[in-house]
Amino acid sequence: MTLELLDTQVSSMNFPETLPDLYSVLENSKATTPDHLTAIIEKAQRSEGLDLNDAAALLTAPADFNERIFDAARSVNRQVKGKQITFYGVVYIHDFCIDHCTYCGDSRHADFNKRKLLSADDFVEDVSSLLARHDLQQICFLSGEAPRKFNTDQLITYLRLLSRFYHHKIILNIPPVSVEEFGLIRSALPANRLHFRVFQETFDRDIYRKAHVFGPKADFSSRLDAQARARQAGFDEIGFGVLYGLNDKRLGTLFDTLAMLAHAQSLQGQYGKCPQSISFPRVQPAPGINYVPPGAVDDDALIRCVTVVKLAAPEVDTIITCRESAAFRRRIRPIVNIEDFAARPGPGGNMNPNAHLQMLLPDMRTGEEIREEISNAGYTVR
């Protein structure tokens, strides 16, 4: 049976109503014949992208297709993006949070008392420390969700200080705000390219509810709509991600990957622009909490997800970070476009080696070491 003959077909046009159908689509896709899988791979190699049904077929293809799918994704990535890796910097503004998220080292239930909000001066110093090590063309700013500690007006004050000396892309991976507040941020930074990146964590409502116990982040629909609100407010770019390891349902990892594609394609249809980035973080241990990911994702499974996203959306930049080991980063780099410059996920992490970090990181090499490795492998580094 080929995919065209299956009863359950999906389109991004009716997202998110058809989210639950994606499990059935993936289940049925396992019946796709080897000949049809080969035809899908050949089509994908033309760098034209894939619809959701073809992406589902590749996600569920047998393991003996791993090498062929990876080789196709590597070829497409080279055709579309070249042999190039772009670094982005990471700056944590504060780690206060009113959300209770079971997996997060900055959650309100995490057992640590010395939470920190960078002063405006410390914020500038942390950014400057980062820029002294690499001429970064994009920096991602993160914070916990604690509006009484740090609100949108304060964020704008910090970002205006930044814009005096940093004129490149600003990525905000912050708790989502309203269209009006996104608009205030946009108006305050007319000269900077603005990118809003938010991770849905999981697109399965049941799993989401279990993982997000309390706080504004517990509102699944509000988070799902966040990229659209940023677009409506005039942000130049949006980014996506899920947190691999949360969804332990049958085909849960593949479901979240396909749902992320459906979400991205839906917004592209609405706003005429493809998303700029898709990230692939896995749950990592965190100090102060006792959490074991229920749906742990192995290396081969994660690589399959990244390869299929690259084939389905070749213009979108794929991101891997120091959440992954050095060995894994080397393995997956041919299908990656963006890596972090030795992120230290905690307030002051760029200027203070003893800063409290949100999670434990498998790759603690310096940015300079990683940059040298990438350059020695023949990549252009930006």
TORKOL-4160 file (C-alpha; in steps of 0.2 Angstrom, whole numbers, padded with zeros to 4 digits, m for minus):
382
<pt num="1" X="0000" Y="0000" Z="0000"/>
<pt num="2" X="0007" Y="0017" Z="m0005"/>
<pt num="3" X="0003" Y="0033" Z="0005"/>
<pt num="4" X="m0009" Y="0040" Z="m0008"/>
<pt num="5" X="m0020" Y="0025" Z="m0005"/>
<pt num="6" X="m0021" Y="0028" Z="0014"/>
<pt num="7" X="m0038" Y="0034" Z="0022"/>
<pt num="8" X="m0030" Y="0047" Z="0033"/>
<pt num="9" X="m0022" Y="0061" Z="0024"/>
<pt num="10" X="m0017" Y="0078" Z="0032"/>
<pt num="11" X="m0014" Y="0096" Z="0027"/>
<pt num="12" X="m0007" Y="0110" Z="0036"/>
<pt num="13" X="m0022" Y="0120" Z="0030"/>
<pt num="14" X="m0033" Y="0115" Z="0045"/>
<pt num="15" X="m0020" Y="0115" Z="0058"/>
<pt num="16" X="m0022" Y="0114" Z="0073"/>
<pt num="17" X="m0039" Y="0105" Z="0072"/>
<pt num="18" X="m0031" Y="0089" Z="0064"/>
<pt num="19" X="m0017" Y="0088" Z="0077"/>
<pt num="20" X="m0024" Y="0072" Z="0084"/>
<pt num="21" X="m0025" Y="0064" Z="0067"/>
<pt num="22" X="m0006" Y="0064" Z="0065"/>
<pt num="23" X="m0004" Y="0049" Z="0076"/>
<pt num="24" X="m0015" Y="0039" Z="0064"/>
<pt num="25" X="m0006" Y="0046" Z="0049"/>
<pt num="26" X="0010" Y="0040" Z="0056"/>
<pt num="27" X="0003" Y="0023" Z="0060"/>
<pt num="28" X="m0003" Y="0021" Z="0043"/>
<pt num="29" X="0012" Y="0027" Z="0035"/>
<pt num="30" X="0022" Y="0012" Z="0041"/>
<pt num="31" X="0013" Y="0003" Z="0027"/>
<pt num="32" X="0022" Y="0013" Z="0013"/>
<pt num="33" X="0031" Y="0002" Z="0001"/>
<pt num="34" X="0050" Y="0003" Z="m0001"/>
<pt num="35" X="0048" Y="0008" Z="m0019"/>
<pt num="36" X="0037" Y="0022" Z="m0014"/>
<pt num="37" X="0049" Y="0027" Z="0000"/>
<pt num="38" X="0063" Y="0028" Z="m0013"/>
<pt num="39" X="0052" Y="0039" Z="m0024"/>
<pt num="40" X="0049" Y="0051" Z="m0010"/>
<pt num="41" X="0068" Y="0052" Z="m0006"/>
<pt num="42" X="0071" Y="0055" Z="m0024"/>
<pt num="43" X="0058" Y="0069" Z="m0025"/>
<pt num="44" X="0065" Y="0077" Z="m0009"/>
<pt num="45" X="0083" Y="0077" Z="m0016"/>
<pt num="46" X="0076" Y="0090" Z="m0029"/>
<pt num="47" X="0076" Y="0102" Z="m0014"/>
<pt num="48" X="0057" Y="0106" Z="m0016"/>
<pt num="49" X="0051" Y="0101" Z="0001"/>
<pt num="50" X="0039" Y="0088" Z="0006"/>
<pt num="51" X="0020" Y="0088" Z="0011"/>
<pt num="52" X="0015" Y="0081" Z="0028"/>
<pt num="53" X="0010" Y="0064" Z="0021"/>
<pt num="54" X="0027" Y="0061" Z="0013"/>
<pt num="55" X="0036" Y="0067" Z="0028"/>
<pt num="56" X="0026" Y="0055" Z="0039"/>
<pt num="57" X="0031" Y="0041" Z="0027"/>
<pt num="58" X="0050" Y="0045" Z="0029"/>
<pt num="59" X="0048" Y="0047" Z="0048"/>
<pt num="60" X="0041" Y="0029" Z="0050"/>
<pt num="61" X="0053" Y="0021" Z="0036"/>
<pt num="62" X="0062" Y="0006" Z="0042"/>
<pt num="63" X="0079" Y="0008" Z="0050"/>
<pt num="64" X="0088" Y="0001" Z="0034"/>
<pt num="65" X="0083" Y="0018" Z="0026"/>
<pt num="66" X="0093" Y="0028" Z="0039"/>
<pt num="67" X="0108" Y="0030" Z="0028"/>
<pt num="68" X="0099" Y="0034" Z="0012"/>
<pt num="69" X="0088" Y="0047" Z="0021"/>
<pt num="70" X="0103" Y="0055" Z="0030"/>
<pt num="71" X="0113" Y="0056" Z="0013"/>
<pt num="72" X="0098" Y="0064" Z="0005"/>
<pt num="73" X="0097" Y="0077" Z="0019"/>
<pt num="74" X="0115" Y="0081" Z="0018"/>
<pt num="75" X="0114" Y="0083" Z="m0001"/>
<pt num="76" X="0099" Y="0095" Z="0001"/>
<pt num="77" X="0107" Y="0105" Z="0015"/>
<pt num="78" X="0123" Y="0107" Z="0005"/>
<pt num="79" X="0113" Y="0113" Z="m0011"/>
<pt num="80" X="0102" Y="0125" Z="m0001"/>
<pt num="81" X="0113" Y="0131" Z="0013"/>
<pt num="82" X="0131" Y="0127" Z="0007"/>
<pt num="83" X="0144" Y="0120" Z="0019"/>
<pt num="84" X="0142" Y="0134" Z="0032"/>
<pt num="85" X="0138" Y="0134" Z="0051"/>
<pt num="86" X="0132" Y="0150" Z="0059"/>
<pt num="87" X="0134" Y="0153" Z="0078"/>
<pt num="88" X="0122" Y="0161" Z="0089"/>
<pt num="89" X="0125" Y="0168" Z="0106"/>
<pt num="90" X="0115" Y="0165" Z="0122"/>
<pt num="91" X="0111" Y="0177" Z="0136"/>
<pt num="92" X="0100" Y="0173" Z="0150"/>
<pt num="93" X="0092" Y="0188" Z="0158"/>
<pt num="94" X="0085" Y="0180" Z="0174"/>
<pt num="95" X="0080" Y="0163" Z="0181"/>
<pt num="96" X="0065" Y="0168" Z="0191"/>
<pt num="97" X="0049" Y="0159" Z="0186"/>
<pt num="98" X="0031" Y="0156" Z="0191"/>
<pt num="99" X="0028" Y="0141" Z="0180"/>
<pt num="100" X="0029" Y="0123" Z="0187"/>
<pt num="101" X="0036" Y="0113" Z="0172"/>
<pt num="102" X="0041" Y="0096" Z="0178"/>
<pt num="103" X="0057" Y="0095" Z="0167"/>
<pt num="104" X="0064" Y="0112" Z="0170"/>
<pt num="105" X="0079" Y="0117" Z="0181"/>
<pt num="106" X="0072" Y="0135" Z="0182"/>
<pt num="107" X="0054" Y="0129" Z="0187"/>
<pt num="108" X="0046" Y="0136" Z="0202"/>
<pt num="109" X="0048" Y="0119" Z="0210"/>
<pt num="110" X="0067" Y="0118" Z="0207"/>
<pt num="111" X="0077" Y="0117" Z="0223"/>
<pt num="112" X="0088" Y="0132" Z="0222"/>
<pt num="113" X="0087" Y="0149" Z="0232"/>
<pt num="114" X="0099" Y="0160" Z="0223"/>
<pt num="115" X="0089" Y="0165" Z="0208"/>
<pt num="116" X="0096" Y="0180" Z="0199"/>
<pt num="117" X="0091" Y="0195" Z="0188"/>
<pt num="118" X="0104" Y="0203" Z="0179"/>
<pt num="119" X="0105" Y="0222" Z="0182"/>
<pt num="120" X="0106" Y="0233" Z="0166"/>
<pt num="121" X="0125" Y="0235" Z="0168"/>
<pt num="122" X="0127" Y="0216" Z="0171"/>
<pt num="123" X="0116" Y="0213" Z="0156"/>
<pt num="124" X="0127" Y="0224" Z="0145"/>
<pt num="125" X="0143" Y="0216" Z="0152"/>
<pt num="126" X="0137" Y="0198" Z="0149"/>
<pt num="127" X="0133" Y="0203" Z="0131"/>
<pt num="128" X="0150" Y="0212" Z="0128"/>
<pt num="129" X="0159" Y="0197" Z="0136"/>
<pt num="130" X="0151" Y="0186" Z="0123"/>
<pt num="131" X="0154" Y="0197" Z="0108"/>
<pt num="132" X="0173" Y="0199" Z="0113"/>
<pt num="133" X="0174" Y="0180" Z="0109"/>
<pt num="134" X="0165" Y="0180" Z="0092"/>
<pt num="135" X="0158" Y="0193" Z="0080"/>
<pt num="136" X="0140" Y="0185" Z="0082"/>
<pt num="137" X="0127" Y="0190" Z="0070"/>
<pt num="138" X="0113" Y="0184" Z="0081"/>
<pt num="139" X="0111" Y="0183" Z="0099"/>
<pt num="140" X="0096" Y="0174" Z="0108"/>
<pt num="141" X="0090" Y="0181" Z="0124"/>
<pt num="142" X="0080" Y="0171" Z="0137"/>
<pt num="143" X="0071" Y="0173" Z="0153"/>
<pt num="144" X="0060" Y="0164" Z="0165"/>
<pt num="145" X="0042" Y="0169" Z="0167"/>
<pt num="146" X="0040" Y="0181" Z="0181"/>
<pt num="147" X="0031" Y="0197" Z="0176"/>
<pt num="148" X="0032" Y="0205" Z="0193"/>
<pt num="149" X="0051" Y="0203" Z="0193"/>
<pt num="150" X="0054" Y="0208" Z="0175"/>
<pt num="151" X="0040" Y="0214" Z="0163"/>
<pt num="152" X="0040" Y="0219" Z="0145"/>
<pt num="153" X="0044" Y="0237" Z="0148"/>
<pt num="154" X="0060" Y="0232" Z="0157"/>
<pt num="155" X="0064" Y="0220" Z="0143"/>
<pt num="156" X="0063" Y="0235" Z="0131"/>
<pt num="157" X="0074" Y="0245" Z="0142"/>
<pt num="158" X="0087" Y="0232" Z="0141"/>
<pt num="159" X="0085" Y="0229" Z="0123"/>
<pt num="160" X="0087" Y="0248" Z="0119"/>
<pt num="161" X="0103" Y="0248" Z="0128"/>
<pt num="162" X="0109" Y="0233" Z="0118"/>
<pt num="163" X="0104" Y="0241" Z="0101"/>
<pt num="164" X="0116" Y="0256" Z="0105"/>
<pt num="165" X="0131" Y="0244" Z="0101"/>
<pt num="166" X="0123" Y="0228" Z="0093"/>
<pt num="167" X="0115" Y="0230" Z="0076"/>
<pt num="168" X="0112" Y="0212" Z="0071"/>
<pt num="169" X="0098" Y="0199" Z="0074"/>
<pt num="170" X="0090" Y="0199" Z="0091"/>
<pt num="171" X="0082" Y="0182" Z="0095"/>
<pt num="172" X="0069" Y="0182" Z="0109"/>
<pt num="173" X="0066" Y="0165" Z="0117"/>
<pt num="174" X="0055" Y="0173" Z="0131"/>
<pt num="175" X="0038" Y="0169" Z="0138"/>
<pt num="176" X="0025" Y="0173" Z="0125"/>
<pt num="177" X="0017" Y="0190" Z="0126"/>
<pt num="178" X="0002" Y="0198" Z="0118"/>
<pt num="179" X="0002" Y="0205" Z="0100"/>
<pt num="180" X="0002" Y="0223" Z="0108"/>
<pt num="181" X="0017" Y="0219" Z="0119"/>
<pt num="182" X="0026" Y="0211" Z="0104"/>
<pt num="183" X="0022" Y="0227" Z="0094"/>
<pt num="184" X="0030" Y="0238" Z="0108"/>
<pt num="185" X="0046" Y="0227" Z="0107"/>
<pt num="186" X="0046" Y="0229" Z="0088"/>
<pt num="187" X="0043" Y="0247" Z="0088"/>
<pt num="188" X="0058" Y="0249" Z="0101"/>
<pt num="189" X="0070" Y="0241" Z="0090"/>
<pt num="190" X="0068" Y="0247" Z="0072"/>
<pt num="191" X="0085" Y="0244" Z="0066"/>
<pt num="192" X="0087" Y="0226" Z="0072"/>
<pt num="193" X="0081" Y="0211" Z="0064"/>
<pt num="194" X="0069" Y="0202" Z="0076"/>
<pt num="195" X="0066" Y="0184" Z="0078"/>
<pt num="196" X="0054" Y="0176" Z="0090"/>
<pt num="197" X="0058" Y="0158" Z="0095"/>
<pt num="198" X="0047" Y="0147" Z="0106"/>
<pt num="199" X="0047" Y="0129" Z="0110"/>
<pt num="200" X="0029" Y="0121" Z="0111"/>
<pt num="201" X="0038" Y="0107" Z="0120"/>
<pt num="202" X="0025" Y="0094" Z="0114"/>
<pt num="203" X="0010" Y="0096" Z="0103"/>
<pt num="204" X="0001" Y="0082" Z="0112"/>
<pt num="205" X="m0012" Y="0091" Z="0124"/>
<pt num="206" X="m0012" Y="0076" Z="0136"/>
<pt num="207" X="0007" Y="0076" Z="0138"/>
<pt num="208" X="0008" Y="0095" Z="0138"/>
<pt num="209" X="m0005" Y="0095" Z="0153"/>
<pt num="210" X="0005" Y="0083" Z="0163"/>
<pt num="211" X="0022" Y="0092" Z="0160"/>
<pt num="212" X="0015" Y="0109" Z="0164"/>
<pt num="213" X="0007" Y="0109" Z="0181"/>
<pt num="214" X="0004" Y="0127" Z="0185"/>
<pt num="215" X="0007" Y="0144" Z="0178"/>
<pt num="216" X="0004" Y="0154" Z="0162"/>
<pt num="217" X="0014" Y="0141" Z="0152"/>
<pt num="218" X="0000" Y="0128" Z="0156"/>
<pt num="219" X="m0011" Y="0136" Z="0143"/>
<pt num="220" X="m0007" Y="0125" Z="0128"/>
<pt num="221" X="m0017" Y="0136" Z="0116"/>
<pt num="222" X="m0009" Y="0152" Z="0121"/>
<pt num="223" X="0008" Y="0145" Z="0118"/>
<pt num="224" X="0003" Y="0137" Z="0101"/>
<pt num="225" X="m0003" Y="0154" Z="0095"/>
<pt num="226" X="0013" Y="0163" Z="0100"/>
<pt num="227" X="0022" Y="0163" Z="0084"/>
<pt num="228" X="0007" Y="0170" Z="0075"/>
<pt num="229" X="0006" Y="0184" Z="0088"/>
<pt num="230" X="0024" Y="0189" Z="0084"/>
<pt num="231" X="0021" Y="0189" Z="0066"/>
<pt num="232" X="0006" Y="0200" Z="0068"/>
<pt num="233" X="0016" Y="0212" Z="0077"/>
<pt num="234" X="0029" Y="0213" Z="0063"/>
<pt num="235" X="0043" Y="0202" Z="0069"/>
<pt num="236" X="0054" Y="0197" Z="0055"/>
<pt num="237" X="0057" Y="0179" Z="0059"/>
<pt num="238" X="0050" Y="0165" Z="0070"/>
<pt num="239" X="0057" Y="0149" Z="0076"/>
<pt num="240" X="0050" Y="0132" Z="0082"/>
<pt num="241" X="0056" Y="0118" Z="0093"/>
<pt num="242" X="0049" Y="0103" Z="0103"/>
<pt num="243" X="0058" Y="0096" Z="0119"/>
<pt num="244" X="0062" Y="0078" Z="0114"/>
<pt num="245" X="0059" Y="0066" Z="0128"/>
<pt num="246" X="0043" Y="0072" Z="0135"/>
<pt num="247" X="0031" Y="0062" Z="0124"/>
<pt num="248" X="0031" Y="0044" Z="0128"/>
<pt num="249" X="0016" Y="0039" Z="0118"/>
<pt num="250" X="0018" Y="0027" Z="0104"/>
<pt num="251" X="0026" Y="0036" Z="0090"/>
<pt num="252" X="0026" Y="0052" Z="0101"/>
<pt num="253" X="0043" Y="0058" Z="0095"/>
<pt num="254" X="0038" Y="0057" Z="0077"/>
<pt num="255" X="0021" Y="0065" Z="0081"/>
<pt num="256" X="0029" Y="0080" Z="0088"/>
<pt num="257" X="0041" Y="0081" Z="0073"/>
<pt num="258" X="0027" Y="0080" Z="0061"/>
<pt num="259" X="0016" Y="0092" Z="0071"/>
<pt num="260" X="0030" Y="0105" Z="0071"/>
<pt num="261" X="0031" Y="0104" Z="0052"/>
<pt num="262" X="0012" Y="0106" Z="0051"/>
<pt num="263" X="0013" Y="0121" Z="0062"/>
<pt num="264" X="0027" Y="0129" Z="0052"/>
<pt num="265" X="0019" Y="0125" Z="0036"/>
<pt num="266" X="0002" Y="0133" Z="0042"/>
<pt num="267" X="0010" Y="0149" Z="0047"/>
<pt num="268" X="0020" Y="0150" Z="0031"/>
<pt num="269" X="0003" Y="0149" Z="0022"/>
<pt num="270" X="m0004" Y="0163" Z="0033"/>
<pt num="271" X="0010" Y="0175" Z="0032"/>
<pt num="272" X="0019" Y="0170" Z="0016"/>
<pt num="273" X="0036" Y="0167" Z="0024"/>
<pt num="274" X="0044" Y="0150" Z="0030"/>
<pt num="275" X="0050" Y="0150" Z="0048"/>
<pt num="276" X="0068" Y="0154" Z="0049"/>
<pt num="277" X="0073" Y="0140" Z="0062"/>
<pt num="278" X="0068" Y="0123" Z="0070"/>
<pt num="279" X="0077" Y="0117" Z="0085"/>
<pt num="280" X="0079" Y="0099" Z="0091"/>
<pt num="281" X="0083" Y="0100" Z="0110"/>
<pt num="282" X="0083" Y="0084" Z="0121"/>
<pt num="283" X="0078" Y="0084" Z="0139"/>
<pt num="284" X="0094" Y="0085" Z="0149"/>
<pt num="285" X="0096" Y="0083" Z="0168"/>
<pt num="286" X="0095" Y="0098" Z="0179"/>
<pt num="287" X="0101" Y="0103" Z="0196"/>
<pt num="288" X="0087" Y="0105" Z="0209"/>
<pt num="289" X="0074" Y="0093" Z="0201"/>
<pt num="290" X="0072" Y="0075" Z="0200"/>
<pt num="291" X="0066" Y="0071" Z="0183"/>
<pt num="292" X="0068" Y="0057" Z="0171"/>
<pt num="293" X="0061" Y="0059" Z="0153"/>
<pt num="294" X="0048" Y="0047" Z="0150"/>
<pt num="295" X="0051" Y="0046" Z="0132"/>
<pt num="296" X="0070" Y="0046" Z="0130"/>
<pt num="297" X="0075" Y="0048" Z="0112"/>
<pt num="298" X="0091" Y="0040" Z="0106"/>
<pt num="299" X="0103" Y="0047" Z="0093"/>
<pt num="300" X="0097" Y="0038" Z="0078"/>
<pt num="301" X="0079" Y="0043" Z="0082"/>
<pt num="302" X="0084" Y="0061" Z="0084"/>
<pt num="303" X="0094" Y="0061" Z="0068"/>
<pt num="304" X="0079" Y="0054" Z="0058"/>
<pt num="305" X="0068" Y="0068" Z="0064"/>
<pt num="306" X="0081" Y="0081" Z="0059"/>
<pt num="307" X="0084" Y="0073" Z="0042"/>
<pt num="308" X="0065" Y="0073" Z="0038"/>
<pt num="309" X="0063" Y="0091" Z="0043"/>
<pt num="310" X="0078" Y="0096" Z="0032"/>
<pt num="311" X="0070" Y="0086" Z="0017"/>
<pt num="312" X="0053" Y="0093" Z="0021"/>
<pt num="313" X="0058" Y="0111" Z="0023"/>
<pt num="314" X="0075" Y="0114" Z="0016"/>
<pt num="315" X="0075" Y="0133" Z="0018"/>
<pt num="316" X="0073" Y="0132" Z="0036"/>
<pt num="317" X="0089" Y="0132" Z="0047"/>
<pt num="318" X="0091" Y="0117" Z="0058"/>
<pt num="319" X="0099" Y="0120" Z="0075"/>
<pt num="320" X="0109" Y="0109" Z="0087"/>
<pt num="321" X="0117" Y="0115" Z="0103"/>
<pt num="322" X="0128" Y="0110" Z="0117"/>
<pt num="323" X="0114" Y="0100" Z="0125"/>
<pt num="324" X="0122" Y="0087" Z="0114"/>
<pt num="325" X="0139" Y="0078" Z="0115"/>
<pt num="326" X="0153" Y="0083" Z="0105"/>
<pt num="327" X="0153" Y="0067" Z="0096"/>
<pt num="328" X="0135" Y="0068" Z="0092"/>
<pt num="329" X="0137" Y="0086" Z="0086"/>
<pt num="330" X="0150" Y="0080" Z="0074"/>
<pt num="331" X="0139" Y="0066" Z="0067"/>
<pt num="332" X="0124" Y="0077" Z="0064"/>
<pt num="333" X="0133" Y="0093" Z="0058"/>
<pt num="334" X="0131" Y="0089" Z="0039"/>
<pt num="335" X="0112" Y="0092" Z="0041"/>
<pt num="336" X="0114" Y="0107" Z="0053"/>
<pt num="337" X="0115" Y="0125" Z="0050"/>
<pt num="338" X="0116" Y="0134" Z="0066"/>
<pt num="339" X="0125" Y="0130" Z="0083"/>
<pt num="340" X="0126" Y="0139" Z="0099"/>
<pt num="341" X="0143" Y="0147" Z="0104"/>
<pt num="342" X="0146" Y="0138" Z="0120"/>
<pt num="343" X="0129" Y="0143" Z="0128"/>
<pt num="344" X="0130" Y="0144" Z="0147"/>
<pt num="345" X="0111" Y="0144" Z="0151"/>
<pt num="346" X="0110" Y="0154" Z="0167"/>
<pt num="347" X="0110" Y="0173" Z="0171"/>
<pt num="348" X="0128" Y="0180" Z="0169"/>
<pt num="349" X="0134" Y="0164" Z="0161"/>
<pt num="350" X="0145" Y="0172" Z="0148"/>
<pt num="351" X="0155" Y="0182" Z="0161"/>
<pt num="352" X="0154" Y="0171" Z="0176"/>
<pt num="353" X="0160" Y="0153" Z="0175"/>
<pt num="354" X="0151" Y="0149" Z="0191"/>
<pt num="355" X="0134" Y="0155" Z="0186"/>
<pt num="356" X="0120" Y="0144" Z="0190"/>
<pt num="357" X="0114" Y="0134" Z="0175"/>
<pt num="358" X="0097" Y="0129" Z="0170"/>
<pt num="359" X="0103" Y="0111" Z="0165"/>
<pt num="360" X="0118" Y="0100" Z="0164"/>
<pt num="361" X="0126" Y="0101" Z="0147"/>
<pt num="362" X="0135" Y="0086" Z="0138"/>
<pt num="363" X="0147" Y="0098" Z="0129"/>
<pt num="364" X="0156" Y="0110" Z="0139"/>
<pt num="365" X="0170" Y="0115" Z="0127"/>
<pt num="366" X="0173" Y="0133" Z="0124"/>
<pt num="367" X="0166" Y="0142" Z="0109"/>
<pt num="368" X="0184" Y="0144" Z="0103"/>
<pt num="369" X="0187" Y="0125" Z="0103"/>
<pt num="370" X="0171" Y="0122" Z="0094"/>
<pt num="371" X="0174" Y="0135" Z="0081"/>
<pt num="372" X="0191" Y="0128" Z="0078"/>
<pt num="373" X="0184" Y="0110" Z="0075"/>
<pt num="374" X="0171" Y="0117" Z="0063"/>
<pt num="375" X="0184" Y="0127" Z="0053"/>
<pt num="376" X="0196" Y="0112" Z="0052"/>
<pt num="377" X="0181" Y="0101" Z="0045"/>
<pt num="378" X="0180" Y="0113" Z="0030"/>
<pt num="379" X="0165" Y="0123" Z="0035"/>
<pt num="380" X="0163" Y="0142" Z="0033"/>
<pt num="381" X="0160" Y="0149" Z="0051"/>
<pt num="382" X="0149" Y="0164" Z="0053"/>
